[in-house]
C-alpha cells in the first residue's frame, strides 16, 4: 500500500468533521508548501542543484526553517542517490514520507497527561497576543463537555482585560474562575486556585499566566515562582506545562519556544491560528528542532476548532491534492 493510501485509510477512521477542520485550516499552508513543491517537481525535467535550491526556497518560505530545510534537502539528496531516482515527479511522495518521519519522532507525547485519580493541573505559558487565554477557554469547554469539573485560575494579572476575558470564557463553559485584582501576584492567584480546586474536588485546574510584566520583575523568574508554588501544593504537578504559540509568527514562535523552555519545563505546545497562515511549516520545524510534542492546533474561531494534533490528519490535509492525484493514476 502506498504512503498516501495509508494516510487516507488512517484519516477515514476519524469523524468527517475533524477531517474537514484540518483540511480547511491547513488549506493555505497546503497551497504554499505542497502545491509549490508539486509544481516544482512537475515542471523540472531532471534532478539537479537548481531543483534542490528552489526546493530550499519553498520550504523556508513556508517557515520550515533553515535548519530543518537543510536536514530535509540533505536527506532527499541521499535518498535520491540510494534509490537511484531520476524523475523529479518521484520526489513528492519521498518528501511526504520524510516529513512524516520528523512528525512521528515528536508525536510520542502528543496526548495530554490527564490524571485518572485526583486533580490534573495544566499550566499555560506564552507571550501576550498568542491566544493563550482563548485556548484555555476552549479547553475548559472541551473538558466540561466530557463531564469533567473544571476550574480556571486567572494568573495573568498584568494584562489589561485578561481577567475579564477569562471570566467570559468561564461563563460560556459554565466553569468557576478564581481571580484576584489586576496587578496582584500571579503565584498567589495560582495558590488560591489550587486550594479552591482541592476543596471543590475539581478534576481539572487550568492556570493562565502572565505573558508580559509591567514592573521590573523578570517574566521568566515569575513563571518559575508560579511553577514552584504548584509543585509545593501538588507534588506531582504541574502535570503539563503548555506553551501557546501563534503559528502566524513563524520563526519568532521558535525563539519563544526556546526561551520559555529554558525557564520552565515545557511539556507540550498549542499552535494557535494555524488556519490564518500559509506558513504552517513551523509545525515541522518545531517537531524537528525542539522535539516538544504539539498537543493542540487552532483551526478556527469556534470553541470546537481547537483540535488535538493528529499527525495523519495534518499530513493528509497538507498533501490532499497529491493524494487525489495518486488515486486518479
C-alpha positions in Angstrom: 0.0 0.0 0.0 1.4 3.4 -0.9 2.1 6.1 1.7 -0.8 8.2 0.5 -3.3 5.3 0.6 -2.2 4.5 4.1 -2.8 8.1 5.1 -6.3 8.2 3.6 -7.1 4.9 5.4 -5.9 6.3 8.7 -7.9 9.5 8.3 -11.0 7.6 7.4 -11.2 6.3 10.9 -11.8 9.9 12.2 -15.0 11.7 12.0 -15.7 13.7 8.9 -16.0 16.9 10.8 -12.4 16.6 12.3 -11.0 15.8 8.8 -12.8 18.9 7.4 -11.4 21.1 10.1 -7.9 20.1 9.3 -8.5 20.4 5.5 -9.9 23.9 5.8 -7.5 25.0 8.5 -4.4 23.9 6.6 -5.5 24.9 3.1 -3.2 28.0 2.9 -0.2 26.0 4.0 -1.0 23.2 1.6 -1.1 25.5 -1.3 2.0 27.4 -0.2 4.2 24.4 0.6 2.9 21.2 -1.0 1.4 23.0 -4.0 4.6 24.8 -4.7 6.7 21.6 -4.3 4.3 19.8 -6.7 4.7 22.5 -9.3 8.5 22.3 -9.0 8.7 18.6 -9.3 6.2 18.5 -12.3 7.9 21.3 -14.2 11.5 20.1 -13.9 13.0 17.6 -16.4 15.8 16.5 -14.2 17.0 16.4 -10.6 19.9 18.9 -10.3 21.3 21.6 -8.0 18.8 24.2 -9.3 15.9 22.0 -8.2 17.3 21.5 -4.7 17.9 25.2 -4.4 14.4 26.1 -5.4 13.1 23.4 -3.0 15.0 25.1 -0.2 13.4 28.4 -1.0 9.9 26.8 -1.0 10.5 25.1 2.4 12.0 28.3 4.0 9.1 30.4 2.7 6.6 28.1 4.4 8.5 28.5 7.7 10.0 25.1 7.8 13.1 26.9 9.0 16.7 26.9 7.7 17.9 24.1 9.9 15.1 21.7 9.2 15.1 22.7 5.5 18.8 21.8 5.2 18.1 18.5 7.0 15.3 17.6 4.7 17.1 18.5 1.5 20.2 16.6 2.6 18.2 13.5 3.3 16.4 13.9 0.0 19.8 14.1 -1.9 20.9 10.9 0.0 17.7 9.0 -0.8 17.8 10.0 -4.5 21.3 8.5 -4.7 20.5 5.4 -2.7 17.3 4.6 -4.7 18.8 5.8 -8.0 15.8 8.2 -8.6 16.0 10.2 -11.8 12.4 11.5 -12.2 11.5 14.7 -10.3 7.9 13.6 -10.1 9.0 10.8 -7.7 10.2 13.3 -5.2 6.8 14.4 -3.8 5.9 11.1 -2.1 9.5 10.9 -0.8 9.3 14.4 0.7 5.9 13.5 2.4 7.5 10.4 4.0 10.4 12.4 5.3 8.1 15.0 6.8 6.0 12.2 8.3 9.2 10.7 9.9 10.0 14.1 11.5 6.5 14.5 12.9 6.4 10.9 14.2 9.6 11.4 16.3 7.9 14.3 18.2 4.4 12.6 18.2 5.1 10.3 21.2 3.7 12.6 23.9 1.0 14.4 21.9 -1.8 13.3 24.2 -2.5 15.4 27.3 -1.4 13.7 30.5 -4.7 13.6 32.4 -4.6 12.0 35.9 -7.0 9.1 36.3 -7.2 9.7 40.1 -7.1 13.2 41.6 -6.8 16.6 40.1 -4.9 17.4 36.9 -3.1 20.8 36.9 -2.2 22.3 33.5 -0.1 25.4 33.4 -0.3 27.6 30.3 2.6 30.0 29.4 3.2 32.2 26.4 3.7 35.9 25.4 0.7 38.2 25.1 -1.4 38.0 22.0 -0.7 34.4 21.1 -4.2 33.2 22.1 -3.3 31.7 25.5 -6.5 32.8 27.3 -8.7 31.8 24.4 -7.0 28.4 24.3 -7.7 27.9 28.0 -11.3 28.8 27.5 -11.7 26.4 24.6 -10.1 23.6 26.6 -12.4 24.3 29.5 -15.3 23.9 27.2 -13.8 20.7 25.9 -13.3 19.2 29.3 -16.8 20.3 30.5 -18.3 18.6 27.5 -16.6 15.4 28.7 -18.2 15.7 32.1 -15.2 17.0 34.0 -15.3 19.5 36.9 -13.1 22.3 35.7 -11.7 25.4 37.4 -9.8 28.3 35.8 -7.1 30.3 37.5 -6.7 33.9 36.3 -3.0 34.2 36.8 -2.4 36.7 34.0 -2.9 39.6 36.4 -0.9 42.3 34.4 -2.5 42.4 31.0 -5.5 44.8 30.9 -8.7 42.8 30.4 -7.1 39.4 30.8 -9.0 38.5 33.9 -12.3 39.7 32.4 -11.6 37.7 29.2 -11.1 34.5 31.2 -14.3 35.2 33.1 -16.2 35.5 29.9 -14.8 32.1 28.8 -15.6 30.7 32.2 -19.3 31.8 31.9 -19.5 30.3 28.4 -18.2 27.0 29.5 -20.1 27.1 32.8 -16.9 26.8 35.0 -15.6 28.7 38.0 -12.8 31.3 37.7 -10.5 32.0 40.7 -9.2 35.6 40.5 -7.5 38.5 42.4 -7.4 42.1 41.5 -5.5 43.3 38.4 -1.8 43.7 39.3 -1.9 41.0 42.0 0.9 38.4 42.5 0.3 35.7 39.9 1.7 33.0 42.2 -0.8 34.0 44.9 -3.7 33.6 42.5 -2.5 30.1 41.5 -2.1 29.2 45.2 -5.7 30.2 45.9 -6.9 28.4 42.8 -5.3 25.2 43.9 -6.9 25.4 47.3 -10.3 26.1 45.8 -9.9 23.3 43.3 -9.0 20.9 46.1 -11.9 21.9 48.3 -14.4 21.7 45.3 -13.0 18.4 44.2 -12.2 19.6 40.7 -10.9 17.2 38.1 -9.0 19.8 36.0 -7.3 23.1 37.0 -6.3 25.3 34.0 -3.9 28.1 35.1 -3.4 31.2 33.0 -0.1 33.1 33.5 1.3 36.4 32.5 2.8 37.0 29.1 4.4 40.2 30.0 5.0 42.1 33.3 4.6 45.8 33.8 7.1 46.0 36.6 10.9 45.2 36.6 10.4 41.6 37.7 11.7 39.2 35.1 8.8 37.3 33.5 10.7 34.0 33.4 11.5 34.3 37.1 7.8 35.0 37.8 6.9 31.8 35.9 9.5 29.8 37.8 7.9 31.1 41.1 4.4 30.0 39.8 5.9 26.6 38.9 7.3 26.2 42.4 4.0 27.1 44.1 2.2 24.4 42.0 4.9 21.8 42.8 4.8 22.6 46.5 1.0 22.2 46.7 0.6 19.4 44.1 3.8 17.3 44.5 3.5 15.6 41.0 2.2 18.9 39.4 2.0 20.7 37.1 1.1 17.7 35.0 1.7 19.6 31.8 3.3 23.0 31.1 1.7 24.0 27.8 3.4 26.8 25.7 0.9 28.5 23.4 2.4 29.8 20.2 0.9 31.9 17.4 1.5 29.9 14.2 1.3 33.1 12.2 4.5 34.5 13.8 6.6 31.7 12.2 10.3 31.6 13.3 9.6 34.0 16.1 7.5 31.2 17.6 10.6 29.0 17.6 12.5 31.7 19.5 9.7 31.9 22.1 9.7 28.1 22.5 13.4 28.1 23.3 13.2 30.9 25.7 10.2 29.5 27.7 11.7 26.0 27.5 14.8 27.3 29.4 12.7 28.8 32.2 10.1 26.1 32.7 10.0 22.5 31.6 7.6 22.9 28.6 6.0 19.5 28.0 3.7 20.4 25.1 2.7 23.1 22.6 -0.5 24.6 21.3 -0.2 26.2 17.9 -3.0 28.8 17.7 -4.2 30.5 14.5 -2.8 27.7 12.2 -5.8 28.4 9.9 -4.7 32.0 9.4 -1.2 31.3 8.0 0.3 29.9 4.8 3.4 29.1 6.9 2.2 26.0 8.8 5.6 24.5 8.1 6.5 25.8 11.5 4.9 22.6 12.9 7.6 20.6 11.0 10.4 22.9 12.2 9.3 22.7 15.9 8.9 18.9 15.7 12.4 18.5 14.2 14.4 21.0 16.2 12.7 21.1 19.7 11.3 17.6 20.0 8.4 19.1 22.0 5.1 17.4 21.1 2.3 19.6 19.6 -0.8 18.8 21.7 -3.4 21.0 20.0 -3.8 23.2 17.0 -6.1 26.1 16.5 -8.0 25.7 13.2 -10.7 28.4 13.6 -12.6 30.7 16.0 -15.2 28.4 17.4 -14.8 26.5 20.7 -14.5 23.2 18.9 -12.0 24.4 16.4 -9.2 23.7 18.9 -8.3 20.2 17.8 -6.0 17.6 19.2 -2.9 17.4 17.0 -3.1 14.4 14.7 -0.1 13.7 12.6 -2.0 11.8 9.9 -4.7 14.4 9.7 -2.0 17.1 9.4 -0.2 15.2 6.6 -3.5 14.3 4.9 -4.6 18.0 4.9 -1.1 19.1 3.6 -0.9 16.6 0.8 -4.6 16.5 -0.1 -4.1 17.4 -3.8 -1.2 14.9 -4.2 -3.4 12.2 -2.6 -6.2 12.9 -5.1 -3.7 12.7 -8.0 -2.3 9.4 -6.6 -5.8 8.0 -6.5 -6.6 9.0 -10.1 -3.4 7.5 -11.5 
